[in-house]
Amino acid sequence: MINMSSNFPVLTCADLGREPLIALLARYGLRVEWVAAGHEIPGSYWGECEAGLIGDSLFVRDDTPAHSALHEACHTICMDSARRARLHTNAGGSYLEENGVCYLQILLADALPGVGRERMWADMDAWGYSFRLGSTRAWFEQDADDARHWLIQYGLIDENERPLWRLRQD
């Protein structure tokens, strides 16, 4: 676990274990590449311990926060196929897509043993994600209808907020 300035230890990829993350993202056809400790993470936009993206691969180290791994994977899931085909480091995307990414990473946290949405909300807050209502949970429960509808529109979740385990196709 990594301690941020809030003294709240965020869950890391080492805490998750390799197999649960690999199995979850394989449902989307994504590969997880584990980088050795002390080595730079390829495709990391933010550097340091943050997850990286190149093509259909997500790069993580043991010290990569779980929320970072899910967030970057969700960028790959949510982007259109043209951007995904040339993906290297910078996922880009619109404001609505970014909201969809955040929403989907919370839903996918429910599919990881020992994580769940409440832990994801807490880790996102501790890391410094910023939402208008002051917390990730408040945003998710009260202010994220646009993100939810965006995910439904692109066939990434159903009306009951269940992931459909496919990449955005347009």
PyMOL commands that set and color helices and strands:
alter all, ss='L'
color gray80, all
select helices_A, chain A and resi 13-16+18-26+66-78+81-85+95-109+116-127+136-142+145-153
alter helices_A, ss='H'
color red, helices_A
select strands_A, chain A and resi 2-3+9-10+31-34+52-54+57-60
alter strands_A, ss='S'
color yellow, strands_A
deselect
rebuild
show_as cartoon
